[in-house]
Every structure is written in C-alpha cells, then in structure tokens.
Amino acid sequence: MKTTVIAALLLLTASFQASSQQTKILTAEKHNEYGLIYTLPITALEVEVTAVREVREAGPYYRYAKKYTGSDNVIKENGESWTIKSVSVRPYGIPNPDERYLMQLKPGALTYIGVDADNMLLSINAEPKAPVSPAPLPPNKLEGEKLAPQEYLQYVDEDFIASQSSAKQAQMLAENLMEIRDSKVSLTRGTAETMPADGKQMELMLNSLAHQEKALSAAFLGNVTRETVVRRFSYVPVENARNVLFRLSDFEGFVAPDDYSGEPVYITVHITEEGVLPTDAKGEEKKLPKDAVAYCVPGAAKITISYMGRDLFASEYEMSQFGVTFGLNPAIFSDKKAPSFAVFDPTTGALKEIGVMKESAE
C-alpha cells in the first residue's frame, strides 16, 4: 500500500473551487523527444454540508401576548442556533506529485494520450472525457419573513409614541392588530368600503395587510426566521485518520477546525481494502512490464462524518492512496496492426476499460 503518497492531509474550510476540467490530447513529437508525461491522481473528497440557521427574536411586548393574542407560544429572549440538515460526499482526483511518469515512444508512433488540465491520465488512443465538475453552490434560502428591527413602529400613531406605559402601548398595538385583521376579512368577503379595482390590486392589498399583521404580531409573539446555508470542504483522506473537518458554532455557523467557539464535525477514514497487484493463472503476482504505462489498482475506505456523537454520513469509496501502482505493456498501444486503447478513472487512476482499436483501412 502506498503510505508515503501524501505528506499531510488537506483541509480547506472555505468553499471548494474546482480547477478547470478541460482536456487535451498529447502526441509524440520531436519537440518533446517523443515522450509523453502524465500524472496519476490522489483521491480527494468534496464534502457538501447543508445547515439551517434559526434566528429567534423576542417581541418587546411578549409579557402581554397571552392577554391580547391568546397564545402561549411566545419567544421570550433572542437566540440563534445552527443544525446540520444533510451531508453528501463526492470523490474526485487531484494530481499526485509523487506519481509522474514518462511514456516513451518511437518516432512515427501514432499513439496519443488524453489528459486533463492538470495532466492527469484519462485515456490512451481514445477521446478523453473530462471529469464531472461540481455544480455551483446554491444561494442561501430564507424561510419565514425577515422583519426590520422594531418594524411595528411603522404602523402606530403619535399617541402610541407619546405613551410612557408599556401596558397602554400593548393595548393600542392589539387594537391596531384587530383593525388589520378586520380589514383582511372585509376585503376577502367583498364588504370593504373601498374595494380593489382588479385581482392584482386585491393581491397587493392583502399582501400588505398580511405583512402589517406579521409585524404587529411579532411585537407580542416574537419572530423566527430560518436560513438554509450550504458549504463545501475539501479533504484528502489519509490512512485510518480522524480529523476535525470544521466546527459549527451557534453564533457564527461554520468556523475553522481550530476555532473552539464551535462543536467539532469529525471525518473518519477506515481502510476496508488495500489494493493488491494482479496475479497470473498460477496465482503469482504479475511482473511489471518494462517501461510500463502506470495505472493504479485502488484500495477502499469507509468515510464517516459525525457530529456530537451522531453519524451524519457513512459510505465506502475506492481510493488511489490505499492502492498499488501497476502498469501496461506500452507496446500494445503502438502495435501497427491492432493498437490497443485504454480508459482510466480520473478519480482513482484505475484502469476502467481496455480493448483493441478498430483496424484502419490500408
């Protein structure tokens, strides 16, 4: 097993930005001395975490909520909390600086290789397919109506402002609230003194009244808004490791692994299978061909992501860093009568497909 592939794990607490996924074809030319250089990948993980931020704002007249609204469901103090809703993981390949190889060809050889923008091997004598790029991060999604601070003051009169009694102010707010509710009923029943000219105007008037009702009710009951936030983290698994991927704070949300204001979210790597060299009919390990075209026989590991003693995600993935490197005889790709082709996995460097190209017309 390749245990020296990675000097250290990679943790990026900012959103992951994928590199360009362009591909290119390399051919043996005089300028490159008929040698094609390519790289095998390390398997990295893109962890996408969806969290919900809940903000609770107490109303200044919460003590009068039962009297004027009849509800006991009252927010009495401001607060904020974050919870993790879901976690997903996407493996992808990054170039391994310790796994760079040269495919040496003879002048006149028609062999070509396909690589990505980082020179990672994708194919030989076959059109390369670019690795799938991640979709853009979705924007934050707000649930519930966000109210401006003390928005209820927009719907009160001078008597309310002049009053020094909170009890009297609560009474006046309750009266205003009842007037708004009565106006909504009158509009919907068609009994209002001034009815809207059309359906669009009706909708605008009802929406305005609903917002006023929300603002005045919040002065008694308080207000709750929930915001869905998505973040991505990049991590390179190392042998049987357990690390803090990020921390979640009730005040700041996603914070760095070394920010102790938040509770740690751990990522654990447990090797489930180590890559082994292929064997022949006798069960003996095959010998590496001379000047072999290198590829990876990957191993596998179970990835677990946990928070406050609870597993949020667990799944097994093939990974190059827990495997071994083997190779193909380069002569099969330059055979003039029946040249072969090969396709490789951009995430693990594994051999996905190999076959003989269609014989070209003479």
C-alpha positions in Angstrom: 0.0 0.0 0.0 1.2 3.5 -0.8 1.6 5.1 2.6 4.1 7.8 1.5 1.9 9.3 -1.2 0.6 12.2 1.0 2.8 14.1 3.4 -0.1 15.6 5.1 -3.9 15.7 4.8 -5.5 18.7 3.1 -8.3 20.6 4.9 -9.9 23.6 3.2 -12.6 25.2 5.3 -13.5 27.6 2.6 -15.8 26.7 -0.3 -14.1 24.3 -2.6 -13.3 25.8 -6.0 -12.7 23.1 -8.7 -10.0 23.6 -11.2 -10.7 23.8 -14.9 -11.9 20.5 -16.3 -10.6 21.0 -19.8 -8.9 18.1 -21.5 -6.1 17.9 -24.1 -4.5 15.3 -26.3 -0.8 14.8 -26.2 1.1 13.3 -29.2 4.7 12.2 -29.5 6.6 14.9 -31.4 10.2 15.8 -32.0 9.9 18.8 -29.7 9.1 16.6 -26.7 11.6 13.9 -27.7 8.7 11.5 -28.3 8.0 11.3 -24.6 4.6 12.0 -23.1 4.5 12.9 -19.4 1.4 12.2 -17.3 0.3 12.1 -13.7 -1.8 9.7 -11.6 -4.3 11.1 -9.1 -4.7 11.1 -5.4 -8.4 10.6 -4.4 -9.8 13.6 -2.6 -13.3 14.2 -1.2 -15.6 17.2 -1.6 -17.9 17.3 1.4 -21.1 19.3 0.9 -22.9 20.3 4.1 -26.3 21.8 4.3 -27.1 23.6 7.6 -30.1 25.5 8.9 -29.6 28.8 10.8 -32.5 29.6 13.1 -32.8 33.2 14.4 -35.3 33.8 17.2 -36.2 37.4 18.0 -38.3 38.2 21.1 -41.1 40.9 20.8 -40.9 43.8 23.2 -44.5 43.1 24.5 -44.1 39.4 24.9 -45.5 39.7 28.5 -48.9 40.7 27.1 -49.0 38.1 24.4 -51.4 35.7 26.3 -53.8 38.6 27.0 -54.0 40.0 23.5 -53.3 37.1 21.3 -54.4 34.1 23.4 -51.2 32.2 22.6 -48.6 30.7 24.9 -46.2 30.1 22.0 -44.0 33.1 22.8 -40.4 33.8 22.3 -39.1 35.5 25.4 -35.4 36.0 24.5 -33.3 36.4 21.4 -31.3 33.4 20.3 -29.6 31.8 17.4 -28.8 28.1 16.6 -27.4 26.1 13.8 -28.2 22.5 12.9 -26.8 20.2 10.2 -29.6 19.1 7.8 -27.6 16.9 5.4 -24.2 15.8 4.2 -23.1 14.5 0.8 -19.6 13.4 -0.4 -18.2 13.5 -3.9 -14.8 11.8 -4.6 -12.5 13.5 -7.2 -8.9 13.3 -8.3 -6.1 15.7 -7.7 -2.6 15.3 -9.2 -0.2 13.3 -7.2 3.3 14.9 -7.4 4.9 11.6 -6.5 3.2 9.7 -9.3 4.5 11.4 -12.5 5.5 9.1 -15.4 7.0 9.3 -18.9 5.6 7.3 -21.8 8.5 7.0 -24.2 7.6 6.4 -27.9 9.5 5.9 -31.1 9.5 8.4 -33.9 6.5 7.9 -36.2 4.3 6.3 -33.5 0.6 7.3 -33.8 -0.1 6.7 -30.1 -1.6 9.6 -28.2 -2.8 10.1 -24.7 -5.6 12.2 -23.2 -5.1 14.2 -20.0 -7.0 16.8 -18.0 -5.9 20.3 -17.3 -3.6 19.0 -14.5 -2.0 16.4 -16.8 -3.7 13.5 -15.1 -4.1 10.5 -17.3 -7.6 9.9 -18.8 -7.1 7.8 -21.8 -4.7 6.3 -24.4 -5.7 6.1 -28.0 -9.2 7.2 -27.0 -11.0 10.5 -26.8 -10.6 11.8 -23.2 -13.7 12.6 -21.1 -13.4 15.4 -18.7 -14.2 14.7 -15.0 -17.5 15.9 -13.9 -17.4 19.4 -12.4 -19.4 20.2 -9.3 -22.5 22.3 -9.6 -22.3 25.9 -8.3 -23.2 26.4 -4.6 -26.9 27.2 -4.3 -27.7 30.6 -2.7 -28.8 30.8 0.9 -32.5 30.2 1.2 -34.6 32.1 3.7 -37.7 30.6 5.3 -40.0 32.9 7.1 -40.4 36.6 6.8 -37.4 38.8 7.9 -38.7 41.9 9.7 -36.8 45.1 10.2 -35.9 46.0 13.8 -39.0 47.5 15.5 -40.9 47.3 12.2 -44.2 47.5 14.2 -43.4 51.2 14.8 -44.3 51.9 11.1 -47.9 51.1 11.9 -48.5 53.1 15.1 -49.7 56.7 15.6 -48.5 59.6 17.7 -50.5 58.5 20.8 -48.5 55.3 20.9 -45.2 57.2 20.6 -46.3 59.6 23.3 -47.4 57.0 25.8 -45.0 56.1 28.6 -46.9 53.0 29.6 -45.9 49.7 28.1 -49.3 48.2 29.1 -51.1 51.1 27.2 -48.8 50.6 24.2 -49.6 46.9 24.1 -53.3 47.7 24.2 -53.0 50.1 21.3 -50.9 47.6 19.3 -53.6 44.9 19.9 -56.3 47.3 18.7 -54.3 48.0 15.5 -53.8 44.3 15.0 -57.6 43.7 15.2 -58.3 46.5 12.7 -55.8 44.9 10.3 -57.5 41.5 10.7 -60.9 43.1 10.2 -59.7 44.8 7.0 -58.5 41.5 5.6 -61.9 39.8 6.3 -63.7 42.7 4.7 -61.6 42.5 1.6 -61.9 38.8 1.1 -65.7 39.0 1.7 -66.1 42.0 -0.6 -67.7 44.2 2.1 -64.9 46.7 2.4 -65.9 50.4 1.8 -63.2 50.7 -0.9 -62.8 47.5 -2.9 -59.7 47.0 -5.3 -60.2 47.6 -9.0 -58.9 44.1 -10.0 -57.4 40.9 -8.8 -53.8 42.2 -9.0 -54.7 45.2 -6.8 -56.5 42.8 -4.4 -53.4 40.7 -4.1 -51.2 43.7 -3.4 -53.6 45.0 -0.7 -53.9 41.6 1.0 -50.1 41.1 0.9 -49.6 44.5 2.5 -52.1 43.7 5.3 -50.5 40.3 5.9 -47.1 41.9 6.3 -48.5 44.5 8.8 -50.2 41.7 10.7 -46.9 39.8 10.9 -45.0 42.9 12.2 -47.6 43.7 14.9 -47.9 40.0 15.9 -44.1 39.8 16.2 -44.2 42.6 18.8 -46.1 40.1 21.0 -45.1 36.6 19.9 -41.6 37.3 18.5 -40.4 36.2 15.1 -38.4 33.2 13.8 -36.5 33.0 10.5 -34.6 30.0 9.2 -31.9 30.2 6.6 -30.5 27.2 4.7 -26.8 27.6 4.1 -24.6 25.2 2.0 -20.8 24.9 2.3 -18.2 22.7 0.7 -15.0 21.4 2.2 -12.1 19.6 0.5 -10.3 16.7 2.3 -7.6 14.3 1.3 -8.0 11.0 3.2 -5.0 9.6 4.9 -4.6 6.1 6.5 -7.0 5.4 9.3 -7.3 9.1 10.3 -9.8 11.0 12.3 -9.8 14.8 11.9 -11.9 17.8 12.5 -13.3 18.8 9.2 -14.9 22.1 10.5 -16.7 23.3 13.6 -20.3 24.5 13.9 -21.0 27.5 16.2 -24.4 28.7 17.4 -23.1 32.2 16.9 -21.0 32.1 13.7 -22.2 28.9 12.0 -19.4 27.3 10.0 -16.0 28.0 11.6 -12.4 26.7 11.1 -11.2 23.4 12.8 -9.1 25.4 15.3 -11.9 27.8 16.2 -13.1 26.4 19.6 -16.3 28.5 19.6 -17.9 25.7 17.7 -18.5 22.0 18.2 -16.3 19.7 16.0 -17.5 17.9 13.0 -15.3 14.9 12.5 -14.3 13.0 9.4 -13.0 9.4 9.9 -11.2 7.3 7.4 -11.2 3.5 7.9 -9.4 1.4 5.3 -11.6 -1.5 4.2 -9.5 -2.9 1.4 -5.9 -2.5 0.3 -5.0 -2.6 -3.4 -3.1 -5.7 -4.5 -1.1 -6.4 -7.6 -2.8 -8.5 -10.3 -1.9 -12.2 -10.4 -1.4 -14.7 -13.2 -3.1 -18.1 -13.7 -0.9 -19.6 -11.1 -1.9 -17.0 -8.5 1.5 -15.3 -8.6 1.9 -11.6 -8.8 2.5 -10.4 -12.3 5.7 -8.6 -13.0 5.7 -5.0 -14.1 6.4 -4.7 -17.8 9.4 -2.8 -19.0 8.7 0.9 -19.3 5.1 0.2 -18.2 2.3 2.6 -18.6 1.4 3.2 -15.0 -2.1 3.0 -13.5 -3.5 2.4 -10.0 -5.1 -0.6 -8.5 -7.1 1.3 -5.9 -7.9 0.3 -2.3 -11.0 1.3 -0.5 -12.0 3.1 2.7 -15.1 3.8 4.7 -15.7 7.5 5.2 -17.8 8.6 8.3 -18.8 12.1 9.2 -20.0 12.6 12.7 -21.2 15.5 14.9 -21.9 15.4 18.7 -21.7 11.6 18.8 -24.0 11.1 15.9 -23.1 9.8 12.4 -24.3 12.2 9.7 -22.8 10.3 6.8 -21.1 6.9 6.1 -20.1 5.4 2.8 -17.3 3.4 1.2 -15.2 4.7 -1.7 -12.3 3.4 -3.8 -9.1 5.5 -3.3 -5.8 5.5 -5.0 -3.7 6.3 -1.9 -4.7 3.0 -0.4 -3.8 1.0 -3.5 -0.8 0.0 -5.5 0.7 1.0 -8.9 0.9 -1.4 -11.7 1.4 -0.9 -15.5 0.5 -2.0 -19.0 3.0 -3.0 -21.7 3.4 0.2 -23.8 3.9 -1.9 -27.0 0.2 -2.8 -27.2 -0.6 0.9 -27.8 1.7 1.3 -30.8 1.1 -2.1 -32.5 0.7 -1.2 -36.2 -1.8 -4.0 -36.9 -4.0 -3.9 -33.9 -3.2 -1.0 -31.5 -5.0 -1.0 -28.2 -6.8 1.7 -26.3 -7.4 2.3 -22.6 -9.6 4.5 -20.5 -8.7 5.4 -16.9 -10.7 6.6 -13.9 -9.9 10.3 -13.2 -10.7 9.9 -9.5 -8.6 6.8 -8.7 -6.3 6.3 -11.7 -7.8 2.8 -12.1 -8.0 1.0 -15.5 -11.7 1.2 -16.5 -11.6 -0.2 -20.0 -9.0 -1.7 -22.4 -9.5 -3.1 -25.9 -8.3 -3.1 -29.5 -9.0 -0.2 -31.7 -10.8 -0.7 -35.0 -8.4 -1.6 -37.7 -7.9 1.3 -40.0 -8.2 0.8 -43.8 -4.9 0.3 -45.5 
